[in-house]
Amino acid sequence: MTMPNVDNEIVRMIAADTNTPEETDSRLFEETWAEYSEGARIMD
């Protein structure tokens, strides 16, 4: 069994909840993720 692509599931849920195209939400998700993860460090 393969694992679903979590990013795609998140984008689909956001698009459904906000009634916006998946392409728009996908772009915004990618931009936000890139901004958030830039320079991020895991401190465990």
C-alpha positions as CSV (number, residue, x, y, z in Angstrom):
1,M,0.0,0.0,0.0
2,T,1.4,3.4,-0.9
3,M,1.2,6.4,1.3
4,P,-1.0,9.3,0.0
5,N,0.9,12.5,-0.8
6,V,0.1,14.6,2.2
7,D,0.7,17.9,0.4
8,N,-1.9,17.1,-2.2
9,E,-4.4,16.1,0.4
10,I,-3.9,19.4,2.3
11,V,-4.3,21.4,-1.0
12,R,-7.5,19.5,-1.8
13,M,-9.0,20.1,1.6
14,I,-8.1,23.8,1.5
15,A,-9.6,24.2,-2.0
16,A,-12.8,22.4,-0.9
17,D,-13.1,24.5,2.2
18,T,-12.5,27.8,0.5
19,N,-14.1,27.1,-2.8
20,T,-10.9,28.1,-4.7
21,P,-9.1,26.3,-7.5
22,E,-6.6,23.6,-6.4
23,E,-3.9,25.3,-8.6
24,T,-4.2,28.5,-6.7
25,D,-4.1,26.8,-3.3
26,S,-1.2,24.6,-4.5
27,R,0.9,27.6,-5.5
28,L,0.1,29.4,-2.2
29,F,0.9,26.3,-0.2
30,E,4.3,25.9,-2.0
31,E,5.2,29.5,-1.5
32,T,4.2,29.5,2.2
33,W,6.0,26.2,2.8
34,A,9.2,27.5,1.1
35,E,9.1,30.7,3.2
36,Y,8.5,28.8,6.4
37,S,11.1,26.2,5.9
38,E,13.8,28.6,4.7
39,G,16.5,28.5,7.4
40,A,14.3,26.3,9.6
41,R,16.1,24.0,12.0
42,I,14.9,21.0,14.0
43,M,16.0,21.4,17.6
44,D,15.3,18.1,19.3
